[in-house]
Every structure is written in C-alpha cells, then in structure tokens.
C-alpha cells in the first residue's frame, strides 16, 4: 500500500475538520471532552485496521525477495535429479537463472531446439536424469553440428541432390561423375554396443570428410533410436539400390576398396574412380583394407560419391593419425577424450518405448538413493556362468577400491541407520548369479558404518540375442541406466561398458579379463579416459610403408588398459 494513502487514512481531511466545526457549533449539547475522545478512538481503529492489511503484505514481499542461502542453491541443484517430467525447480523458472535450464536441456548447445518433444521424450528430458557433465562442447563443434544439420536437410533422402547422386547407382555407372553431395552409408552389423560406437565413428568421419551419413536401419534401429537431425531422416530408404547386396559384400567384392587397391584397379585418375566403394573395416580386415587410414587413400576416397562402410570397430583413435584430419579434430575437440561423450549424446536418443523402460526402472529403484553405483559384467568364458573366480574378482575390486562400504561379520555389531547414506547398486549381466551373490552378502551382514546398500538387476537374458526387438530394447535401456550412475565398474573388452562410460562421462574401474579361470591380480584398474577402445587398429606407417606401433606415435593415442594391442584417445601421456 502507498504510504501517502496510509497517511490520508490516519489523519482527517480539511473537509472533515470543517464539518466537525460546523456540527460542533450546531450541537451545543455535546461536551468538547466527549468529542475529543470519540475522535481519538475512531482514528485508532482506522490505524489498527490499516496495519492489519499492510503487515501481511510486507511479510509476503520479504519472503519472495529474500536472498537464497548457499544450502538452498545446493538443494535446488539436487532437485534436478528428481525424476518428474516437470522437476520442482522448473515451476519457479522465472525466478531462477534463466540461462541454466535451457542450456542444460539442450546439453550445452549440442541439441537443436526445433524437434517435436512428444515424438521423442528422451531428447529433451535426459538432462533431468543425468547429473551435469563437466565436459563442455567447443563452440566450433556446435557450429559444425548446425552446419551438418543444414547439409543433411539439403542432401538427405528425397532431396534433389540425393536423387541425382542415386542415379549413378541405379544406372550402373562404371565411372563416377561429380555430385553436389557425397555420402557414407553405415551398414548394420554386430551387437548393439558395437553399432552405437561404430555409428559415432562413421558420423565423425562424415564431419571430417564433408559427407552425409545414412544409417542402414537393419531390423531394429528405428525401434531403438529417434532421428537425431531436425526436419530430415538419417535412415537409409528401403528402396536404396544396393541394400540387397549388403549381405554379400566382402573383401573379395569387385568394388571393395582393399580388393581394388590390391589388384591395382584404383588410383587417383578420374577413370578409375567408381560411383561407390565398399569399405571393409571389420576386425578381420587386411592390410589393403587398412590403407583407409592413410592420407593418400583419403585423397582417392574424397572423389567417390558413395562409400558403403561395414565395421565393428570404434576407429576414432586412428583418425587422429591421419595428417589431413588432425588439426580439425583438435579444433572440434580441445578436450580430446570427449569425442564419444559429445557425439553419443548428440546422436543417440532412446525412442519413447525404450525411454519408458529406462524411466520406470530408475524411478522405481534408483531415484531415491544418495549414491548410484553400477556394475556391468560381461564374461568371455565357456558356458553361461556365473563363475566363482568372477564373483571373487568383483568382490575384490569393490573392496580394494572402496566402492562399497565394508561389511561386518560380527553378529553382535548393531549399527544405527539414522542419517546414513543409501546406496543403490545396479548390476547388468546375462546371468543373475553375480547380482544374487552381492545382494545376499549385504543382506546377511550389516555395513560397518550403517549405510544401506540395495542391489538391482533389470534382466538376465542368459545369452546375447542381437537383432531381437525386446532384447535390444532392454540392452539399450540397461546401457543408458548404467550411464546414469555416479560410479561405474565395467568389464574388459565390452562395448556395452564403453557406451555407458562414454554417455555418462565416467572413468570406470575396469574388471581385468581373467585367464585360466583365475581371479586376476589386480582385479580391476581405473580407466585412463572416458573414451572407448579401438580393438583392431592398423600398425602401419603410411609414409614409410612399414609396420609401426601406432600406440606410440602421439601422446594422445595410446594402448588400452583392457586390450594391450588396442588404441584409445587420452589427454596425453601424463594420464598414464
């Protein structure tokens, strides 16, 4: 209320004074003392009434505009982990930092804002479930992604440039003609973890070579992943002329890149450049196939309109060894270890069906815990398991690395759980045996410090069943759930674990691969970086035309912790 108005209410007007004088003159029967007491009582009543109105307003105003304490800020940040579609802090968004929420929703600018949210809930809701990453994408990467999206809109399926480039395949041209747009087609191949990693590698190659990436949908890709690019599709149309030949492509195919090099049918001359080449980059590729990673061959490939790529390898580390790509990679990723972390979160958004599996499980079992720890178990032993030496290995790793609180076998020990931490442990494995062992251990014995530890496993399928719809949905959901943890333990050689650590930006503890059915010592090691391992890299010096250890050429590409001949990207040798 205005203070001037308050004063008016608390003091009589001149007109009131005049009326009082007139009335006083005509009513001589009223004593002056009574008039004074009545006037005072009336004003006191008015003043008290005004205060009753004003004071609550002041109180409300003070509460709304009070300065939040540091603990309030921490609590508000923690609320971002609450798994409602509209978290508590969003309801007061106008009174909060108006930059943070949109930036988090778009993953620091990785995502474009123009999608229909209902068609793919995970795209704009993932930030609610995963704590904020410490890795920020470079401005150059964001600019490159926006330019790529425009390129894909201009050249994607159904556009005029696409149809023009397609004619060279439909009409069986033997020699390539210049095209407005060039393409790299990823062939569906191998298990789901491999597919996610290899699409990321193929997309990075598309960015570096200014090509459009098209993804073979296979049997289940459309059921698992939303479209990543706005106003267009990344899926290869069903009427693509070469689709029926995909299953027959191999290293002896006439248009295989390595085969043509071996037989000297491919060189830099225009007459030798075909409309398409098949790139065989699987784990069994030969020395001629591996020339893909040489600058001279990249010069030849740059003239081919269509590249059909088959791979089960995350070949990103070897792209750093191609001189013509090196500087661009450094500019795109100043933090070199964030390649899959950024590209994976940009490209892979669970469909609504898979998102339902993820959110229902998280809300039911994991959301309320103070800390989430995940253990991904993949064995390469003969038989289904569980194996005793692997059980012992897991328990040894958790104990030595202090990932879980100690237990006490002293039956007289009584600990209070008041104000103690709750820990949710998510395990993923084809077998339920490892989960059951850990669950029973922490059920039968109390923790020394009183912390409450719960164990959860979404599924135990028995054996890998790639290409089956529900199996693939569960596998994708479990990879994603693993990535939402605070700490992560993974298994050596497992692409399932690589995907989880990359999406979550987590440096996991890696369970070393057992030999001769014995528990390894040490049972696990900490990863050097969050990047996946390239399992089958080339060992070839393109300039000297001789073999070389490609894990010892540059400080940021080294051999993997879990596979001594593999390569992975790290910040530099200081991490070793």
Secondary structure, 3 states (H helix, E strand, C coil): CCHHHHHHHHCCCHHHHHHHHHHHHHCCCCCHHHHHHHHHHHHHHHHHHHHHHHHHHHHHHHHHCCCCCHHHHHHHHHHHHCCCCCCHHHHCHHHCCCCHHHHHHCCCCCCCCCCCHHHCHHHHHHHHHCCCCCCCCCHHHHHHHHHHHHHHHHHCCCCHHHHHHHHHHHCCCCCCCCCCCCEEEECCCCCHHHHHHHHHHHHHHHHHHCCEEEECCCCCHHHHECCCCCCCCCECCCCCCCHHHHHHCCCCCCCEHHHHHHCCCCCCCHHHCCCEEEEECCCCCCCCHHHHHCHHHHHHHCCCCEEEEECCCCCHHHHCCCHHHHHHHHHHCCCHHHHHHHHHHHHCCECHHHHHHHHHHHHHHHCCCCEEEEEECCCCCCCCCCCHHHHHHHHHHHHHCCCCCCEECCCCCCCCCCCCCEEEEEEECCCCHHHHHHHHHHHHCEECCCCEEEEECCCCCCCCCCCCHHHHHHHHHHHHHHHCCCEEEEECCCHHHHHHHHHHCCCCEEECCCECCECCCCCEEECCCCCCCECCCCCEECCCCEECCHHHCCCCEEECCCCCCCEEECCCHHHC
